[in-house]
């Protein structure tokens, strides 16, 4: 369980940093991180970091895929964690 918590902390930091890096790259007209990678990080546990990065950096906030998709991923993670804790 401790390893799982450490994993979630690390993947959320990664999600936050990746959103910040992609926003920086967008401003400088440089190579961007593909959207499927951003969603992959969120889906594999980094959704809170991705949401924080999305709103703090104001990045991808106009994209329906992210405005709807990230909260849906968060709901799935909450359900999964509740299932694990309450079984």
N, CA, C and O atoms as a DFTB+ gen file, in Angstrom:
348 C
 N C O
     1  1       0.820      -1.190       0.000
     2  2       0.000       0.000       0.000
     3  2       0.866       1.256       0.000
     4  3       0.547       2.231      -0.681
     5  1       1.953       1.237       0.755
     6  2       2.845       2.397       0.793
     7  2       3.465       2.648      -0.575
     8  3       3.617       3.797      -0.992
     9  1       3.816       1.592      -1.261
    10  2       4.399       1.722      -2.595
    11  2       3.388       2.333      -3.565
    12  3       3.754       3.132      -4.427
    13  1       2.128       1.959      -3.425
    14  2       1.063       2.515      -4.261
    15  2       0.912       4.016      -4.011
    16  3       0.738       4.787      -4.955
    17  1       0.978       4.428      -2.758
    18  2       0.875       5.852      -2.418
    19  2       2.067       6.622      -2.981
    20  3       1.901       7.717      -3.517
    21  1       3.257       6.058      -2.863
    22  2       4.447       6.704      -3.431
    23  2       4.299       6.817      -4.944
    24  3       4.632       7.848      -5.527
    25  1       3.801       5.761      -5.580
    26  2       3.568       5.789      -7.027
    27  2       2.624       6.930      -7.396
    28  3       2.901       7.692      -8.322
    29  1       1.505       7.047      -6.672
    30  2       0.541       8.096      -6.982
    31  2       1.137       9.490      -6.795
    32  3       0.859      10.390      -7.587
    33  1       1.936       9.674      -5.777
    34  2       2.586      10.964      -5.554
    35  2       3.511      11.288      -6.719
    36  3       3.477      12.395      -7.258
    37  1       4.334      10.326      -7.106
    38  2       5.299      10.548      -8.187
    39  2       4.587      10.805      -9.515
    40  3       4.950      11.743     -10.225
    41  1       3.596      10.008      -9.865
    42  2       2.920      10.168     -11.156
    43  2       2.150      11.484     -11.211
    44  3       2.015      12.068     -12.286
    45  1       1.647      11.958     -10.087
    46  2       0.964      13.249     -10.071
    47  2       1.942      14.407     -10.218
    48  3       1.626      15.406     -10.864
    49  1       3.105      14.286      -9.637
    50  2       4.143      15.300      -9.855
    51  2       4.537      15.315     -11.322
    52  3       4.697      16.381     -11.917
    53  1       4.693      14.141     -11.903
    54  2       5.025      14.033     -13.328
    55  2       3.934      14.698     -14.170
    56  3       4.241      15.464     -15.084
    57  1       2.680      14.417     -13.874
    58  2       1.571      15.015     -14.618
    59  2       1.588      16.531     -14.541
    60  3       1.392      17.206     -15.552
    61  1       1.817      17.068     -13.365
    62  2       1.873      18.510     -13.173
    63  2       3.018      19.126     -13.970
    64  3       2.836      20.124     -14.666
    65  1       4.188      18.526     -13.861
    66  2       5.379      19.040     -14.556
    67  2       5.201      18.958     -16.070
    68  3       5.575      19.885     -16.789
    69  1       4.639      17.871     -16.553
    70  2       4.457      17.687     -17.991
    71  2       3.509      18.748     -18.558
    72  3       3.750      19.277     -19.642
    73  1       2.446      19.056     -17.838
    74  2       1.551      20.113     -18.305
    75  2       2.267      21.458     -18.331
    76  3       2.066      22.253     -19.250
    77  1       3.099      21.714     -17.330
    78  2       3.874      22.950     -17.320
    79  2       4.868      23.022     -18.462
    80  3       5.020      24.066     -19.095
    81  1       5.544      21.917     -18.726
    82  2       6.518      21.875     -19.836
    83  2       5.824      22.063     -21.179
    84  3       6.334      22.768     -22.049
    85  1       4.662      21.435     -21.351
    86  2       3.952      21.554     -22.614
    87  2       3.452      22.982     -22.824
    88  3       3.487      23.488     -23.946
    89  1       2.994      23.627     -21.772
    90  2       2.564      25.021     -21.888
    91  2       3.742      25.912     -22.259
    92  3       3.612      26.802     -23.099
    93  1       4.881      25.673     -21.637
    94  2       6.084      26.441     -21.952
    95  2       6.490      26.237     -23.410
    96  3       6.837      27.193     -24.103
    97  1       6.444      25.002     -23.865
    98  2       6.789      24.699     -25.261
    99  2       5.802      25.363     -26.214
   100  3       6.193      25.829     -27.284
   101  1       4.536      25.409     -25.837
   102  2       3.515      26.038     -26.689
   103  2       3.802      27.530     -26.847
   104  3       3.678      28.083     -27.940
   105  1       4.179      28.161     -25.768
   106  2       4.487      29.598     -25.817
   107  2       5.698      29.897     -26.697
   108  3       5.765      30.940     -27.347
   109  1       6.649      28.971     -26.707
   110  2       7.898      29.176     -27.457
   111  2       7.850      28.575     -28.857
   112  3       8.846      28.597     -29.580
   113  1       6.682      28.034     -29.242
   114  2       6.506      27.403     -30.557
   115  2       7.526      26.292     -30.790
   116  3       8.131      26.196     -31.858
   117  1       7.700      25.472     -29.785
   118  2       8.626      24.336     -29.861
   119  2       7.842      23.032     -29.904
   120  3       6.611      23.021     -29.900
   121  1       8.598      21.922     -29.946
   122  2       7.998      20.593     -29.979
   123  2       7.092      20.421     -28.768
   124  3       7.456      20.783     -27.649
   125  1       5.904      19.864     -29.006
   126  2       4.894      19.705     -27.969
   127  2       4.770      18.246     -27.566
   128  3       5.096      17.335     -28.327
   129  1       4.301      18.058     -26.371
   130  2       4.007      16.716     -25.884
   131  2       2.646      16.316     -26.463
   132  3       1.672      17.052     -26.302
   133  1       2.564      15.178     -27.126
   134  2       1.287      14.761     -27.723
   135  2       0.173      14.635     -26.679
   136  3       0.414      14.244     -25.537
   137  1      -1.042      14.974     -27.095
   138  2      -2.181      14.928     -26.181
   139  2      -2.419      13.538     -25.623
   140  3      -2.840      13.397     -24.475
   141  1      -2.156      12.505     -26.420
   142  2      -2.391      11.153     -25.905
   143  2      -1.431      10.814     -24.760
   144  3      -1.769      10.009     -23.892
   145  1      -0.259      11.406     -24.750
   146  2       0.684      11.194     -23.635
   147  2       0.154      11.873     -22.374
   148  3       0.225      11.309     -21.282
   149  1      -0.377      13.084     -22.528
   150  2      -0.952      13.788     -21.380
   151  2      -2.112      12.981     -20.783
   152  3      -2.227      12.852     -19.564
   153  1      -2.959      12.448     -21.646
   154  2      -4.084      11.643     -21.174
   155  2      -3.612      10.321     -20.565
   156  3      -4.194       9.844     -19.591
   157  1      -2.573       9.737     -21.130
   158  2      -2.005       8.492     -20.614
   159  2      -1.524       8.688     -19.173
   160  3      -1.797       7.866     -18.299
   161  1      -0.808       9.785     -18.943
   162  2      -0.306      10.074     -17.588
   163  2      -1.473      10.225     -16.621
   164  3      -1.433       9.709     -15.504
   165  1      -2.512      10.935     -17.056
   166  2      -3.692      11.104     -16.206
   167  2      -4.357       9.765     -15.922
   168  3      -4.703       9.473     -14.777
   169  1      -4.536       8.958     -16.947
   170  2      -5.225       7.675     -16.796
   171  2      -4.477       6.707     -15.895
   172  3      -5.089       5.863     -15.240
   173  1      -3.166       6.825     -15.859
   174  2      -2.382       5.907     -15.038
   175  2      -2.063       6.466     -13.661
   176  3      -1.077       6.078     -13.034
   177  1      -2.910       7.385     -13.196
   178  2      -2.816       7.824     -11.806
   179  2      -2.434       9.271     -11.599
   180  3      -2.516       9.764     -10.474
   181  1      -2.020       9.969     -12.638
   182  2      -1.569      11.342     -12.477
   183  2      -2.630      12.389     -12.713
   184  3      -2.316      13.536     -13.029
   185  1      -3.882      12.006     -12.563
   186  2      -4.981      12.905     -12.924
   187  2      -5.031      14.152     -12.045
   188  3      -5.332      15.230     -12.556
   189  1      -4.755      14.053     -10.770
   190  2      -4.784      15.252      -9.921
   191  2      -3.692      16.233     -10.309
   192  3      -3.923      17.441     -10.360
   193  1      -2.511      15.718     -10.580
   194  2      -1.418      16.585     -11.028
   195  2      -1.719      17.213     -12.374
   196  3      -1.409      18.382     -12.604
   197  1      -2.321      16.442     -13.261
   198  2      -2.688      16.960     -14.582
   199  2      -3.759      18.040     -14.465
   200  3      -3.672      19.074     -15.128
   201  1      -4.764      17.809     -13.633
   202  2      -5.798      18.819     -13.434
   203  2      -5.215      20.086     -12.821
   204  3      -5.543      21.193     -13.247
   205  1      -4.359      19.926     -11.831
   206  2      -3.730      21.094     -11.209
   207  2      -2.902      21.861     -12.234
   208  3      -2.974      23.088     -12.302
   209  1      -2.112      21.134     -13.036
   210  2      -1.314      21.772     -14.072
   211  2      -2.168      22.426     -15.136
   212  3      -1.848      23.513     -15.618
   213  1      -3.255      21.766     -15.504
   214  2      -4.134      22.298     -16.534
   215  2      -4.694      23.655     -16.108
   216  3      -4.701      24.598     -16.899
   217  1      -5.160      23.756     -14.873
   218  2      -5.774      25.005     -14.436
   219  2      -4.746      26.034     -13.961
   220  3      -4.941      27.231     -14.170
   221  1      -3.671      25.598     -13.336
   222  2      -2.654      26.553     -12.883
   223  2      -1.949      27.208     -14.068
   224  3      -1.726      28.419     -14.074
   225  1      -1.600      26.402     -15.069
   226  2      -0.904      26.930     -16.246
   227  2      -1.874      27.399     -17.331
   228  3      -1.448      27.913     -18.365
   229  1      -3.174      27.222     -17.097
   230  2      -4.219      27.544     -18.087
   231  2      -3.889      26.901     -19.429
   232  3      -3.817      27.557     -20.468
   233  1      -3.694      25.603     -19.357
   234  2      -3.263      24.842     -20.533
   235  2      -4.275      23.742     -20.827
   236  3      -4.609      22.946     -19.949
   237  1      -4.754      23.701     -22.044
   238  2      -5.731      22.710     -22.519
   239  2      -7.112      22.923     -21.904
   240  3      -7.959      22.032     -21.984
   241  1      -7.357      24.072     -21.299
   242  2      -8.640      24.312     -20.642
   243  2      -9.782      24.508     -21.633
   244  3     -10.945      24.367     -21.257
   245  1      -9.482      24.828     -22.876
   246  2     -10.520      24.995     -23.884
   247  2     -10.805      23.713     -24.659
   248  3     -11.745      23.662     -25.452
   249  1     -10.006      22.692     -24.436
   250  2     -10.170      21.413     -25.128
   251  2     -11.193      20.561     -24.374
   252  3     -10.988      20.224     -23.208
   253  1     -12.292      20.216     -25.043
   254  2     -13.341      19.411     -24.422
   255  2     -12.780      18.074     -23.939
   256  3     -13.176      17.562     -22.892
   257  1     -11.858      17.522     -24.713
   258  2     -11.246      16.237     -24.342
   259  2     -10.649      16.302     -22.934
   260  3     -10.724      15.332     -22.180
   261  1     -10.065      17.433     -22.587
   262  2      -9.434      17.580     -21.280
   263  2     -10.414      18.083     -20.221
   264  3     -10.366      17.637     -19.075
   265  1     -11.298      19.003     -20.593
   266  2     -12.270      19.543     -19.630
   267  2     -13.231      18.470     -19.154
   268  3     -13.657      18.492     -17.999
   269  1     -13.581      17.528     -20.026
   270  2     -14.496      16.444     -19.665
   271  2     -13.724      15.184     -19.286
   272  3     -14.059      14.506     -18.315
   273  1     -12.695      14.884     -20.059
   274  2     -11.952      13.637     -19.869
   275  2     -11.229      13.529     -18.539
   276  3     -11.287      12.487     -17.886
   277  1     -10.550      14.591     -18.130
   278  2      -9.806      14.507     -16.870
   279  2     -10.726      14.339     -15.662
   280  3     -10.431      13.509     -14.801
   281  1     -11.834      15.093     -15.558
   282  2     -12.741      14.813     -14.435
   283  2     -13.323      13.397     -14.461
   284  3     -13.530      12.795     -13.406
   285  1     -13.588      12.862     -15.652
   286  2     -14.085      11.481     -15.735
   287  2     -13.028      10.488     -15.261
   288  3     -13.342       9.518     -14.571
   289  1     -11.785      10.735     -15.634
   290  2     -10.695       9.869     -15.160
   291  2     -10.584       9.963     -13.640
   292  3     -10.374       8.955     -12.965
   293  1     -10.726      11.173     -13.106
   294  2     -10.669      11.357     -11.652
   295  2     -11.780      10.570     -10.960
   296  3     -11.539       9.933      -9.934
   297  1     -12.982      10.607     -11.506
   298  2     -14.097       9.848     -10.931
   299  2     -13.780       8.349     -10.933
   300  3     -14.066       7.648      -9.962
   301  1     -13.193       7.868     -12.016
   302  2     -12.814       6.446     -12.087
   303  2     -11.774       6.103     -11.024
   304  3     -11.860       5.050     -10.391
   305  1     -10.796       6.978     -10.823
   306  2      -9.767       6.729      -9.810
   307  2     -10.359       6.757      -8.405
   308  3      -9.991       5.940      -7.561
   309  1     -11.268       7.685      -8.150
   310  2     -11.916       7.734      -6.838
   311  2     -12.698       6.438      -6.600
   312  3     -12.635       5.859      -5.515
   313  1     -13.428       5.991      -7.615
   314  2     -14.180       4.743      -7.493
   315  2     -13.251       3.559      -7.248
   316  3     -13.544       2.703      -6.413
   317  1     -12.147       3.506      -7.960
   318  2     -11.181       2.419      -7.785
   319  2     -10.600       2.409      -6.365
   320  3     -10.516       1.360      -5.726
   321  1     -10.208       3.572      -5.891
   322  2      -9.620       3.654      -4.556
   323  2     -10.653       3.296      -3.489
   324  3     -10.334       2.593      -2.530
   325  1     -11.882       3.772      -3.650
   326  2     -12.939       3.392      -2.703
   327  2     -13.192       1.896      -2.738
   328  3     -13.386       1.285      -1.687
   329  1     -13.196       1.297      -3.908
   330  2     -13.388      -0.138      -4.041
   331  2     -12.282      -0.899      -3.293
   332  3     -12.551      -1.868      -2.583
   333  1     -11.041      -0.443      -3.466
   334  2      -9.912      -1.106      -2.802
   335  2     -10.009      -0.948      -1.294
   336  3      -9.776      -1.903      -0.552
   337  1     -10.350       0.248      -0.838
   338  2     -10.394       0.501       0.602
   339  2     -11.571      -0.143       1.310
   340  3     -11.471      -0.503       2.483
   341  1     -12.688      -0.292       0.605
   342  2     -13.903      -0.789       1.245
   343  2     -14.185      -2.272       1.034
   344  3     -15.219      -2.773       1.476
   345  1     -13.293      -2.965       0.377
   346  2     -13.556      -4.390       0.137
   347  2     -13.185      -5.239       1.317
   348  3     -13.346      -6.459       1.274
